[in-house]
Amino acid sequence: MTEAINHATSANTTPAPYLLEVKNLKKHFPIQKGFLFSKIVGHVKAVDDVSFFIRERETLGLVGESGCGKTTTGRLILRAYEPTAGEVWFNDRRMGRVNVFDLDRNQLKALRQNMQMIFQDPYSSLNPRMTLLQIVGEPLLVNNVAKGTELQDRVAELLRVVGLRPEYMTRYPHAFSGGQRQRIGVARALALNPQLVVCDEPVSALDVSIQAQTLNLLQDLQEQFGLTYLFVSHDLSVVEHISDRVAVMYVGKLVESATTEALFQHPLHPYTEALLSAVPKPDPRLRTESIVLQGDVADPANPPSGCYFHPRCQYALEQCRVETPTLRELEPEHFVSCHRAAELQLAGVLGKVVARSA
């Protein structure tokens, strides 16, 4: 086992600059036609050549419209899906820097102790036939970390950490509200003391007031346990609150990545500008001019030539229609995939603010 791990890590025990590094990640789902003698007639490019990194104890917000490939990217990182191409390098505390897709079954089981997920739906993600003790304690049992009295003590402590009473461990999920159920999911994710937690829209199914409580809880837990988050969301207001850096996806591709402040104040991609224009403004005395994108989102099974965004982009030129842009670092740690990024002056989150008439 030790020899296999050393081979998988290429004997690299030097700490990596990033906890997680995703390189040219692709996932193409086949489209099959026919019933008895089905054949593949095409592919849905759910994730199409995505690259980014996350530093230790950092939160990267991954945003975009529904269907852009955010959740698929998160599941590929955890290897819940097998990739079409690409690499995911993770700096595991025991095995060192490993490519997740090179690991065998036993190595992957060991790695997953340090990579956990918080699911979007706090109702369907919890088994209604299991008590909190069984739900939160299952990772500890499966990985032979604790059992018996030790298991109960560990579950009780995890429930306290997420703001629930230890006496609740004998109850079933139906006895709890949506916000409490999501806290149970958080406790389960923390059971094995992971390094990376993939948060798949963890607050989208919750009321606004409960969203704020859950976000504050995640931030407190990050500070307490040194966690690193990949925070998947379509809500830019939420992402701005919790993220250190933000990556924007469109039809399976990463179009922009930067620090939260830089991206919200000075976007470089027209799609990011359009998303920011739709963010609600807290001052009721001001209104902004929202950018209404024309046309429909590109079909990932039959994407347009050149830049995927060009049919909806008001700045598109002929080059955008025929030549695919590459992700490049235009400013320090500000990456963008746009031919005209260097020349455009795009509006940030405040957009074009106009005083509201009396």
Secondary structure, 3 states (H helix, E strand, C coil): CHHHHHHHCCCCCCCCCCCEEEEEEEEEEEEEECCCCCEEEEEEEEEEEEEEEECCCCEEEEECCCCCCHHHHHHHHCCCCCCCEEEEEEEECCCEEEEHHHCCHHHHHHHHHHEEEECCCCCCCCCCCCCHHHHHHHHHHHCCCCCHHHHHHHHHHHHHHCCCCHHHHHCCHHHCCHHHHHHHHHHHHHCCCCCEEEEECCCCCCCHHHHHHHHHHHHHHHHHHCCEEEEECCCHHHHHHHCCEEEEEECCEEEEEEEHHHHHHCCCCHHHHHHHHCCCCCCCCEEECCCCCCCCCCCCCCCCCCCCCHHHCCCCCHHHHHCCCCCEEEECCEEECCCCCCCCCCCCCCCCEEECCC
